[in-house]
């Protein structure tokens, strides 16, 4: 938990199996207003209650030490130790169940509870000699009841945002097994009641959350560190093994919430407390700007980049936040000069200086942990070092890790680190104020063996590589992460793209908003989350509004059209990107949350956020046919007995709403309403 200020020993209970009377068999640990953990000290099982109702029954911890399974229910002696704690979550209690059994490593089941938190944390620890594990589960149980039956869902959350992967709110109408990465949510959509379980630590383990059941009942809930699955974590080998005299699982949050959305926001905020950012905190305005990958892509040239900056300086003067906007060069900026990363960066510096002269901030791009030239062989010398690329490639199952066209570089290798230091210094010397870093999942892949022998898991390697990269940046740039782990990236980036690449179509908008629908809570893991470059192109004005809406409600606003060339996108940009009401929402920088959570692997149509006492509602129609919406004000968080004034911000149209807000929306279009008390 960190930041432990004081610890006071309060109570100790010792029991050998069968030695206690019935009334003394249960250790009750209270949390929040109505939460309680009942630990059965004779059996090593625990139950979790909320408001007097049992949610989790018969849970236990399980750890694999080599080939041996260590089950908390099979130890013979248990001791309970309670201490007072103060940490980043406030004042609370730490309960440790110390388990011993002849011939087995000692085990600790640890619970952190707080009187003002309607959730708790748990972890499992083993101690002994020569311990080795790649599986540590603080929570396994065979019975969960979330207490309400209807439109029940279990959420699949991806590990990263690569390969156009999607979130999926899977229906529990029939028996279903689901394995989610880092976070699990089981809820009933209409009542919104649900259970949230997930890891809040990501520097050692990749965590899996497996659920199985039907309706409101689960017959399996398993949360463990050591998750590896090629389609999700991208790993082709098992999770790395941790060894030592004491091994600790990831810490997990467990909470039952009246609204699953509140639970996920709580989970997001808890990550930022438990896994504190390594990068400096961004206290400047929400980023606005442009990125070259939206349209220009590999055709970027110095002249095109300068022309884009001219357009922002001359024609988009109102598209600013904090008196600036970022003009960000994506991949292929080395078109500016010859020699690749060993070349003369003078032309790149000239671009950065030109941006600054126009009141704009220059941005740049790099993928620090990938080798894009690997097909040319491994004998090439890495820039800034004397190391061959082949020696730096991450070793996986006797081969290498290739994904998205790039080969993974071992982030712990001295050559990789020297190359990172070399390139980042050159970019800093150019004067860039923003960097977009990409394909960062390559740094977290499980390996047969890392260059640093102390590193044995992908997340440990990721931490070492990202801390080194962050150190080189030295607080001089806004750090934007593109393809990257959803949660582990929170320590190292100010803003992160919520999904994979998106461009201009209504399909792109719906894809992006799937990740917002079920991952909006990451707005509390990062300073900002982003919907990727908003491109208008030659799409209809309605499709343009929808794409812009997806950016605005995600939290930041990065555009992507080729403003160096003539086209309808220029006039659209002058109008849409300088709408003061729309820009004011974007300046808030906090993602909207979904109204519904039953859209499966696609996106809902309604998103809301309260800003300065007013409610903002985004309505999207992904179909090509007009649609009538009758929106229940109570469902979006308002008093359905009151009358409200609404104003649609794209068209500045005012209406009144009482109980229901009626909206007629054309096909492939979007509207944003500001709703205030009359």
HELIX and SHEET records of a PDB file:
HELIX    1   1 UNK A   22  UNK A   24  5                                   3    
HELIX    2   2 UNK A   72  UNK A   74  5                                   3    
HELIX    3   3 UNK A  230  UNK A  233  1                                   4    
HELIX    4   4 UNK A  260  UNK A  274  1                                  15    
HELIX    5   5 UNK A  292  UNK A  294  5                                   3    
HELIX    6   6 UNK A  297  UNK A  299  5                                   3    
HELIX    7   7 UNK A  302  UNK A  315  1                                  14    
HELIX    8   8 UNK A  333  UNK A  336  5                                   4    
HELIX    9   9 UNK A  340  UNK A  342  5                                   3    
HELIX   10  10 UNK A  346  UNK A  357  1                                  12    
HELIX   11  11 UNK A  374  UNK A  376  5                                   3    
HELIX   12  12 UNK A  389  UNK A  392  1                                   4    
HELIX   13  13 UNK A  414  UNK A  430  1                                  17    
HELIX   14  14 UNK A  440  UNK A  444  5                                   5    
HELIX   15  15 UNK A  458  UNK A  473  1                                  16    
HELIX   16  16 UNK A  488  UNK A  491  5                                   4    
HELIX   17  17 UNK A  506  UNK A  519  1                                  14    
HELIX   18  18 UNK A  520  UNK A  524  5                                   5    
HELIX   19  19 UNK A  541  UNK A  554  1                                  14    
HELIX   20  20 UNK A  568  UNK A  576  1                                   9    
HELIX   21  21 UNK A  580  UNK A  588  1                                   9    
SHEET    1   A 6 UNK A   8  UNK A  16  0                                        
SHEET    2   A 6 UNK A  77  UNK A  87 -1                                        
SHEET    3   A 6 UNK A  90  UNK A 100 -1                                        
SHEET    4   A 6 UNK A 106  UNK A 114 -1                                        
SHEET    5   A 6 UNK A 120  UNK A 133 -1                                        
SHEET    6   A 6 UNK A 242  UNK A 248 -1                                        
SHEET    1   B10 UNK A   8  UNK A  16  0                                        
SHEET    2   B10 UNK A  77  UNK A  87 -1                                        
SHEET    3   B10 UNK A  90  UNK A 100 -1                                        
SHEET    4   B10 UNK A 106  UNK A 114 -1                                        
SHEET    5   B10 UNK A 120  UNK A 133 -1                                        
SHEET    6   B10 UNK A 252  UNK A 257 -1                                        
SHEET    7   B10 UNK A 194  UNK A 199 -1                                        
SHEET    8   B10 UNK A 183  UNK A 188 -1                                        
SHEET    9   B10 UNK A 152  UNK A 156 -1                                        
SHEET   10   B10 UNK A 168  UNK A 171 -1                                        
SHEET    1   C 5 UNK A  26  UNK A  31  0                                        
SHEET    2   C 5 UNK A  35  UNK A  40 -1                                        
SHEET    3   C 5 UNK A  45  UNK A  50 -1                                        
SHEET    4   C 5 UNK A  53  UNK A  65 -1                                        
SHEET    5   C 5 UNK A  68  UNK A  71 -1                                        
SHEET    1   D 7 UNK A  26  UNK A  31  0                                        
SHEET    2   D 7 UNK A  35  UNK A  40 -1                                        
SHEET    3   D 7 UNK A  45  UNK A  50 -1                                        
SHEET    4   D 7 UNK A  53  UNK A  65 -1                                        
SHEET    5   D 7 UNK A 135  UNK A 141 -1                                        
SHEET    6   D 7 UNK A 217  UNK A 225 -1                                        
SHEET    7   D 7 UNK A 143  UNK A 145 -1                                        
SHEET    1   E 8 UNK A  26  UNK A  31  0                                        
SHEET    2   E 8 UNK A  35  UNK A  40 -1                                        
SHEET    3   E 8 UNK A  45  UNK A  50 -1                                        
SHEET    4   E 8 UNK A  53  UNK A  65 -1                                        
SHEET    5   E 8 UNK A 135  UNK A 141 -1                                        
SHEET    6   E 8 UNK A 217  UNK A 225 -1                                        
SHEET    7   E 8 UNK A 207  UNK A 214 -1                                        
SHEET    8   E 8 UNK A 176  UNK A 181 -1                                        
SHEET    1   F 8 UNK A 528  UNK A 530  0                                        
SHEET    2   F 8 UNK A 495  UNK A 497  1                                        
SHEET    3   F 8 UNK A 478  UNK A 481  1                                        
SHEET    4   F 8 UNK A 434  UNK A 437  1                                        
SHEET    5   F 8 UNK A 361  UNK A 366  1                                        
SHEET    6   F 8 UNK A 326  UNK A 328  1                                        
SHEET    7   F 8 UNK A 288  UNK A 291  1                                        
SHEET    8   F 8 UNK A 557  UNK A 559  1                                        
SHEET    1   G 3 UNK A 370  UNK A 371  0                                        
SHEET    2   G 3 UNK A 406  UNK A 408 -1                                        
SHEET    3   G 3 UNK A 402  UNK A 403 -1                                        
SHEET    1   H 2 UNK A 395  UNK A 396  0                                        
SHEET    2   H 2 UNK A 399  UNK A 400 -1                                        
SHEET    1   I 6 UNK A 593  UNK A 594  0                                        
SHEET    2   I 6 UNK A 606  UNK A 611 -1                                        
SHEET    3   I 6 UNK A 614  UNK A 621 -1                                        
SHEET    4   I 6 UNK A 669  UNK A 677 -1                                        
SHEET    5   I 6 UNK A 643  UNK A 648 -1                                        
SHEET    6   I 6 UNK A 653  UNK A 658 -1                                        
SHEET    1   J 2 UNK A 627  UNK A 632  0                                        
SHEET    2   J 2 UNK A 660  UNK A 665 -1                                        
END                                                                             
